[in-house]
Amino acid sequence: MNNKKTVLVLGGGIGGLVTSSLLKEKLKEDIDLQLVERKKTFDFPPSYPWLMVGMRRKEQVQKNLDLLRKKKKIQVLNDEVLSIDVEGKLVLTKGSGKLPFDYLVIALGPEYSTTAIPGFSEHARHIYDLESALKFKEDVEVFNGGTIAVGISRTPFKCPAAPYEVSLLLDDYYHKKGIRNKIKFEFFTPEAIPVPAVGPDIGSKVLELLKSRGINYHPKLKVSEIGANELSFESGEKLSYDLLFCVPPHAAPRPVVEAGLTDETGWIPVNAKTLETAHTGIYAIGDVASIPTPKGYTPFLPKAGVFAHGQAEVVANNLAAEITGRGKTREWSGEGSCFLEVGKGQSAIVKGFFLAEPRPDIEFHMPGKVWHLEKVAFEKYWMHHWF
Ligand SMILES: Cc1cc2nc3c(=O)[nH]c(=O)nc-3n(C[C@H](O)[C@H](O)[C@H](O)COP(=O)(O)OP(=O)(O)OC[C@H]3O[C@@H](n4cnc5c(N)ncnc54)[C@H](O)[C@@H]3O)c2cc1C
């Protein structure tokens, strides 16, 4: 009889990759582990801003997930999750039918609701998946003057620093190309200050950065419709543009919503320390989870890969301890950091403990070459350590 516990990890992005790799490393053959991912590749989003301005090529930010099977003996199922039965402990997939589980780790990230805003799909560009980033890169290359609008459609979205990074990197790119004087930058967001999750002091430093580079900032503007060369906002204001970058609206993937796993936030509520959902043995990590921050600057923790990574380590550790009856359990601390690439070979960084009491303990380091080199090392770690 097979007494091995079955663990299903849904989603082979940052959270799912770390969870499945660590579980396999710890439990080897003593576990029935499957990683279900609809893409054949692992793509590394923190490098997309570099890709957008030609500093990376597609093959530098992508790995074939088959490497996990070959090198780490992880069973990777290239399939689409259709539904999750939390009571019956079953996941239904498109190609392989029903998959039973003892433990489930949901790391499905967000879906992009590009149809939620009229005109978004036709006119907006973004870098929130690899194919879209490659498409935007083509537009960036041929653009030769006019107004570039960079903005955020809805909150929450992954990597709160990314759209700021996009505007600063584009500013540097067109400077180097010698046509910056022919371009006007307009930044729009429904937020009141930049990167509100890290507090107003850091937000004002980011604002200074934008101003110092001639990027106009328009807060508290929620886009309602996108025309061929004009944005309309709920306030009635309008903004003309020639090239548009806009963060797409994010939502939890349909299977987790239909499983009844989400709450009024639209995301999966979890225990902040263990990442367990309301259902025993079912965990949610990374972007698909919502973690309240009662003492934070925003009601919920921002969505970021470093959090998905740290949460995956805790879940893998605790599942291995529970399955083997050996080892200590751990609690997630809310520690994280985020780079803000500003061009000119420099990066700023935000780091700290986002769940610290009585207030989040977060520091901002002004742009420098050292942080840029650290981001390069961060990318190398991701593209090599896990494959
Ligand atoms: C431009 C950009 C820059 C960023 N920069 C940084 C940074 O510098 N630092 C940082 O920490 N974070 C950064 N992030 C955020 C980071 O990439 C995400 O927070 C992180 O990827 C979340 O990990 P995850 O595992 O929760 O979800 P994801 O990495 O999104 O993985 C989810 C996976 O689930 C799969 N999936 C979804 N639905 C299904 C289904 N039904 N069936 C099968 N598979 C499915 C998807 O294909 C995907 O591979 C950035 C993001 C972007 C877009």
PDBQT file of the ligand as one rigid body, heavy atoms in Angstrom, charges set to zero:
ROOT
HETATM    1  C1  LIG A 401       7.196  43.907 -14.395  1.00  0.00    +0.000 C 
HETATM    2  C2  LIG A 401       7.285  43.206 -13.088  1.00  0.00    +0.000 A 
HETATM    3  C3  LIG A 401       8.374  43.439 -12.256  1.00  0.00    +0.000 A 
HETATM    4  C4  LIG A 401       8.450  42.800 -11.025  1.00  0.00    +0.000 A 
HETATM    5  N1  LIG A 401       9.544  43.031 -10.226  1.00  0.00    +0.000 NA
HETATM    6  C5  LIG A 401       9.631  42.425  -9.018  1.00  0.00    +0.000 A 
HETATM    7  C6  LIG A 401      10.783  42.620  -8.194  1.00  0.00    +0.000 A 
HETATM    8  O1  LIG A 401      11.730  43.321  -8.543  1.00  0.00    +0.000 OA
HETATM    9  N2  LIG A 401      10.800  41.987  -6.997  1.00  0.00    +0.000 N 
HETATM   10  C7  LIG A 401       9.769  41.189  -6.583  1.00  0.00    +0.000 A 
HETATM   11  O2  LIG A 401       9.839  40.640  -5.487  1.00  0.00    +0.000 OA
HETATM   12  N3  LIG A 401       8.676  40.987  -7.356  1.00  0.00    +0.000 NA
HETATM   13  C8  LIG A 401       8.581  41.578  -8.550  1.00  0.00    +0.000 A 
HETATM   14  N4  LIG A 401       7.481  41.361  -9.351  1.00  0.00    +0.000 N 
HETATM   15  C9  LIG A 401       6.330  40.599  -8.814  1.00  0.00    +0.000 C 
HETATM   16  C10 LIG A 401       6.523  39.100  -8.902  1.00  0.00    +0.000 C 
HETATM   17  O3  LIG A 401       6.830  38.704 -10.207  1.00  0.00    +0.000 OA
HETATM   18  C11 LIG A 401       5.240  38.406  -8.444  1.00  0.00    +0.000 C 
HETATM   19  O4  LIG A 401       4.823  38.950  -7.230  1.00  0.00    +0.000 OA
HETATM   20  C12 LIG A 401       5.481  36.914  -8.305  1.00  0.00    +0.000 C 
HETATM   21  O5  LIG A 401       5.736  36.358  -9.569  1.00  0.00    +0.000 OA
HETATM   22  C13 LIG A 401       4.329  36.211  -7.623  1.00  0.00    +0.000 C 
HETATM   23  O6  LIG A 401       4.587  34.838  -7.568  1.00  0.00    +0.000 OA
HETATM   24  P1  LIG A 401       3.380  33.792  -7.547  1.00  0.00    +0.000 P 
HETATM   25  O7  LIG A 401       4.003  32.466  -7.457  1.00  0.00    +0.000 OA
HETATM   26  O8  LIG A 401       2.380  34.192  -6.517  1.00  0.00    +0.000 OA
HETATM   27  O9  LIG A 401       2.637  33.991  -8.934  1.00  0.00    +0.000 OA
HETATM   28  P2  LIG A 401       3.200  33.890 -10.419  1.00  0.00    +0.000 P 
HETATM   29  O10 LIG A 401       4.669  34.052 -10.436  1.00  0.00    +0.000 OA
HETATM   30  O11 LIG A 401       2.354  34.826 -11.215  1.00  0.00    +0.000 OA
HETATM   31  O12 LIG A 401       2.889  32.397 -10.849  1.00  0.00    +0.000 OA
HETATM   32  C14 LIG A 401       1.584  31.925 -11.074  1.00  0.00    +0.000 C 
HETATM   33  C15 LIG A 401       1.656  30.771 -12.045  1.00  0.00    +0.000 C 
HETATM   34  O13 LIG A 401       0.407  30.097 -12.089  1.00  0.00    +0.000 OA
HETATM   35  C16 LIG A 401       0.130  29.729 -13.433  1.00  0.00    +0.000 C 
HETATM   36  N5  LIG A 401      -1.312  29.560 -13.578  1.00  0.00    +0.000 N 
HETATM   37  C17 LIG A 401      -2.274  30.501 -13.379  1.00  0.00    +0.000 A 
HETATM   38  N6  LIG A 401      -3.489  29.966 -13.575  1.00  0.00    +0.000 NA
HETATM   39  C18 LIG A 401      -3.305  28.667 -13.908  1.00  0.00    +0.000 A 
HETATM   40  C19 LIG A 401      -4.193  27.586 -14.197  1.00  0.00    +0.000 A 
HETATM   41  N7  LIG A 401      -5.524  27.744 -14.195  1.00  0.00    +0.000 N 
HETATM   42  N8  LIG A 401      -3.650  26.365 -14.468  1.00  0.00    +0.000 NA
HETATM   43  C20 LIG A 401      -2.296  26.175 -14.468  1.00  0.00    +0.000 A 
HETATM   44  N9  LIG A 401      -1.414  27.160 -14.189  1.00  0.00    +0.000 NA
HETATM   45  C21 LIG A 401      -1.915  28.392 -13.914  1.00  0.00    +0.000 A 
HETATM   46  C22 LIG A 401       0.682  30.884 -14.242  1.00  0.00    +0.000 C 
HETATM   47  O14 LIG A 401       0.949  30.487 -15.583  1.00  0.00    +0.000 OA
HETATM   48  C23 LIG A 401       1.948  31.236 -13.466  1.00  0.00    +0.000 C 
HETATM   49  O15 LIG A 401       3.095  30.585 -13.977  1.00  0.00    +0.000 OA
HETATM   50  C24 LIG A 401       7.401  41.933 -10.606  1.00  0.00    +0.000 A 
HETATM   51  C25 LIG A 401       6.323  41.687 -11.458  1.00  0.00    +0.000 A 
HETATM   52  C26 LIG A 401       6.260  42.307 -12.682  1.00  0.00    +0.000 A 
HETATM   53  C27 LIG A 401       5.091  42.019 -13.593  1.00  0.00    +0.000 C 
ENDROOT
TORSDOF 0
